[in-house]
Every structure is written in C-alpha cells, then in structure tokens.
C-alpha cells in the first residue's frame, strides 16, 4: 500500500499505516478495524475485510451471541433424579444424573449432589445409575480441532457431564535424593491409574514429563523425570462423561448400598414416577469470566452448546444449532454469514474464518445492549492487570488498564480484539488479526503498539 498517497491528510490513518509498515514482519499479514463508539463512525481500517483465523477471539462471538439469548443468565444445572418408588429404606428404581454442560463442576459438586441425595429416605438402591448426556451429540471434539493437541488439558473431551474440566492435576514434590517424588493428584478417583517413575534430585532421570497412552485412549498416567523442586502438570483423561460417572458412582457407593454397582448412559424418559432429588448450579458469570479472562476452551464450548439449546428450543443439539444462532445474529448486524466460517465456540478449529470488521461488528452490537455489555466487559482481560493480558501493556505503558480485550493465539496466528478508552475519554472497539507470523512476540508487539497509539488519541 502506498500509504502517503492513499491516506491523504488523515493523520491518524497515516500514522497507523506507518506503524504497521514498520513493525509488520516480512511475510506477515494483518487486518485491523477500529470503530469510535462515541461518534458511531469507523475510525480506521487496514485490510479489515481480510478473512483470518480468529483463534481465541472466536470466544467473543460465542459470548456475545450467548448473552444475547433471553435466558442467558440462567445458571448451568446438573440434576439428580430418581425414577421409581421408595419403600423400607430402598429405592426400587433408577437414579439419573442429567448433565447441563457445566464446565466448572468439580469434585466438591459431586459431593454436594450426593449429600443432597442422602437427604432422601433410602440407603439402598435396587436399580441402575444412569448418566443422561442427551443434551449434546456424541462428538467429543469440535470440527477442525487438531488431533495431536491431545492430551493437553486445553483440549478437553466435551460432554454434558464433565468433572474437573476433564483433566487431572498432578503435583510432584521432591523427597530424598534418589527416591521417587511424592505425588499429589486431584481429583481423587480410581478412574485413572498413576505410575510414578520420578526420582528426586537425580539428573539421569531426565526432564519432568506427564504422559498417558492417548493414542489408544488409555488412562494410565505416567509421571517421570528428575524432581528438584515442586512441579505441577495437567493432563486430560479420555471420556469426560465416564470420568464423571465413575467418580460419582465411586463416591455414591460410600454412602449407599448399590445392588447394581455399575453405571450406564440413557436419557431419562419422564413420567409420574420421576422425582427431582438434587441440583447443582453454576452462575453464568463464573463460566464467562473463566472463558474470557483465562481463555478457557471448555467454558467456551459449554457456552456454545447451551446457546444452541436456548436459541433453537431443542433439548438435543449439535454444533449446527449454535452456528445457526451466530449466523442469525450476523444477519441482524447487516452482514452476510456466508462470507465467514464458524466451526466451533472457542477458536481451536482450523476451519474458523472471520474478519476484523466482523469482530468489531459484534463488539459494537454488544456495546449497545444493556443485557450484554456489562457482563462482557467485566469478564475481559485488562491490560497489565489480569487474565491473558496480565503481562502485556503493563504499568508504564500508555495502554495500562485502558484496554479490555480478548487475546487469541496458536502457531502463526495472533489476534487481539476488544475495547479501549482513549486519553480523551472516547471508547473504541477494535480488532487486530495477525496471520502468518511465526514469532508471536513480534505480532504482540505490533498489537500493543497500535493500542498504545490509539489510547493517546
């Protein structure tokens, strides 16, 4: 682009063009859109219609569409029901645990559900225990997710019933030199098997590694390596719904006599013999904050699935219902959804393609909605303060505390989109999408420089 000739006398555009030309690495690409929310005018564009992979800025699209639903603030619910009748300390019937896609359900929640169930007048279960995961189809990964990201904890197995985000947290603590390290494992469950091959302060033991045979969907977790100080690692386990149900049944058996001590999966068909026993709820605000502040993929997919349920009115959904809800909102904004590709809710998919102008359109829409903006804004990372922006635009930078934005990154892709407040008290919505840049530090430096320039306006 011949920046001086094309931008004419627009000083802001000329300055930003020059900044991009100076900081954009050779071979890299960038699309930028900036909108003045006070004047309702586009402030700056640079290849703003370029289709880009959004990475985790896709979470903004999911969050805004989810918050746009009339029932958006209903909590995530996990329910326990029985189907049958109670007589002489025995439930003659079955127990159902109905999943509601709660991504923040931890082992304390299982204990709460069992404690509430124990308030009912039976201690013997003469029937089966079922997990009801009918809310969502059986695809446990999103379209276009990379298979060899498994078994990283950021690539969860999706299910309406999940425990501890589908991963195990392992702490290795050194003991005496030459002896195995002490391992602390959370949550407590026999669903997985821990193999301790660590050695304390023994160089020949090699680097610290936590691995399982993920190619064969095995849940034997091997912890190995030289431990000189406390080390912490997370690893996902195969089949979130089985992880939940195995652990639930294990703890249920500590409080009840189970005449059929195993579990199955089935949808509960409601009739007059069905009775709600226990409910565990997680506020949407907690899910949203973790989703945006910490860029939690599981939380984003949970929101993505639930918005499909709420938007379609269906009890059983796939990704299609959620995608259709997002496409409908894109039409409401006056854009054509066929110009973009939405594949998942978190941005892990290699099939997602959006543009800076689309992200800014979503941010503009949210800004003008009282039922969306306050929830969205307080859940976004703040420059130099928290979340994924904690170590960017830190104290001393002009953008410190002035930028509330969502980051996104994987190899060759680095994006940033959100809101910023200028020194003249103007509020801007912006999206900066860097593509084909292998050095993430260079892409982030460009994004930070653009934000700092805009804040000073």
Secondary structure, DSSP 8 states (H G I E B T S, - for coil): --HHHHHTT-HHHHHHHHHHHHHS-TT-EEEEEEEETTTTEEEEEESTT--B--GGGHHHHHHHHHHTSTTTTS-EEEEEEEEEEEETTEEEEEEEEE----TT--HHHHHHHHHHHTTSS-SEEES-EEEE-TTB-S--S-TT--GGGTT-TTS----SS-SGGGEEEEEEE--STTS--EEEEES--SSSEEEEEEEET-GGG-S-EEEE-GGGT--EEEEEEEESS-EEEEEE-S-HHHHHHHHHHHHHTTTSEESS--EEE------TTEEEEEEEEE-HHHHHHHHHHS--HHHHHHHHHHHHHHHH--SSB-HHHHHHHHHHHHHHTT--GGGSB---SSS--TT-BB-HHHHHHHHHHHHT-TTTHHHHHHHS-BTTTSGGGTTSS-TTSTTTTTEEEEEEEETTEEEEEEEEE-TTS-EEEEEEEEES-S-HHHHHHHHHHHHHHHHT-
